[in-house]
Structures are given as structure tokens and as C-alpha cells.
């Protein structure tokens, strides 16, 4: 199984949802970087379950044990390894389980010839986003020291829409960090109740809902990224699609560009405050795969949680007959709120990788 991402900053996540633990190894980090573990813990708690009444009942502290790469809270240059123990597993929920619609149960079974761990989704579980969040929390601190800020918010849940960063060509770090600090990260606090009610309604109906997360980064210099295969869009997209449940991504104005004329879609170039910039940001801060110094802006679509209590059609792989399944266990009726810090973490890793690839300090 190949499970390594990155060109300069290389990360590898390991473990399974109901195994002894999960973790990540991060290679290529610059030495001498101070890491505030309290801020890391704060990022981990943003993703951890139990912050809302509709979260999964699974209780995991998600405390990260640093095995290597950090001495006196400072990176040593050696690979940084973080381990998170699994402490609240109910593996009996997955005994004699037929393949669950929307999950990787069937594809994993076929690819690994039945030797995969199916408990809680095994290595394909959203549980593996915990070590990814840890890696991103480290990357965010390194970038923040260089004047780069990253933030994301819930733009949509169950058809209920929040505001957008689009149209704000001068997004600042303070705004990004403010929305990220919220318990329920949205720009318009008046829509929180409606979103939460939609999640609770789905839970009561043994169902689930999905949504959209919008993420932005500001303070980036122009010139990061490569054309074609190592473009910033390519790198960000590859990371985002590594997050379970992400099924779509768009940059800048995204699919709205299809309905614009070139005169509307192009971003006029100007010289302001002693630097070149653009007056709009329909291209999401990237041209030709390379950053243009404007904020990077993208959105990802998060599908509804596939584990639902409603009866669904599946196949009994022993008899090859059609049957139904009502999934038991502990699952979120909506993973969008907990996915926000994961998206930020993935973005941070992409930007730090591009930053270091350019040889910047």
C-alpha cells in the first residue's frame, strides 16, 4: 500500500480505526522551528468528537504522543512522528457486516483479497484524519511565522448557505483566524441554528446530510507552484481528495466561470501598495498553477455520512443474494463541522510543501 504524500514535506499516515493506534510521520520539516503544543492540542480538539450533541458518541481524547523529531518543543530535522492511541473501540458493531453502501468495504475487500481490516472502515476511516490534522497543525504554525494565514468555514449544510470569502480580494489573517476559532465556524452566526437543526433532523430520521467547506489562505508570495502536474491546484486537489467524503473541489469562482465571459472572468492587474496585484480574484489566487500573491480560495464538497441507520440495499457476499442493511455503531449525521480543521490542515501541508520546494526560509 503506497501511502506517502508530498515532494519536499513528505507525510505518511498509518493505523486503522479500531487498531491499537493511528499516527503520522512527517519528513522534510525545517529544523529549529518552535512548535506550541497547546496550539496543536487546540487544533486536535476542533476535529475531535463530542463537541456537539449530534456528534458520534465515540469518545477519543486524540492526545498526540510525539515519538521523534521534537526536542524541547523544537523540530530537530529528523522525521516528526506523532502517535494517537485508540481507546474507545466497539469492534463488535462490525461483525458479520455486509458491504456498506457508500463505504470502501467492497473495494478494499477486492483490492486486498479479504485481508483488509473492516472494523470501523479500517484504514479508510475518517478516523485517519486525526493524524492529518496533527501534521497540518504543525505546518500552520511554521507558515504563520512567515506571515501566511489559513482559515475555513462551513459554507453550506443541507442546502442552508453561509456567506463567502469570494469578492473579498483583501482577506486578512485576522478574519481567517477569527472564523477558525469559532465552535461552529461560519461567517453569518444567524444561520448556525438552522444548520444544527438540519443535522438533528437527519439524525432523528436515521439519515445524514453533507455540505460545502470554503477555505482561504492569505499572505502568500507570488511564484509558488509549478505548471501542469505539480500546479498548486493539482497539489491542493490531491490532498483534499485524500480526505474521506470529499467528492468535489473548485477554485476561485469555480464552476460559475462557465457562465461568464472572458471580460468578466479575467482578473484585472494593478500596482497597489508597491506591489503587483489583481483587482478581483475569480481565479482563486492561482494562474498557470502558480500563486499570484492574491488569497488562495477553494471550496470542497463533503458528501453525506454513508453510515446511516436507514435500511439500504446491499449484497450478501457469501450467498451473492440481495439483502438489506441498517448500519449500527456510532456515526456523525454530518461530518462537515469536524472536517473544517482537516481541510485547513491539508491546505497548510500543501503550502508548506510548495514553500520549502522553492527553497524559502
Order of alpha helices (4+ residues) and beta strands (2+ residues): beta-beta-alpha-beta-beta-beta-beta-alpha-alpha-beta-beta-alpha-alpha-beta-alpha-beta-alpha-beta-beta-beta-beta-beta-beta-beta-alpha
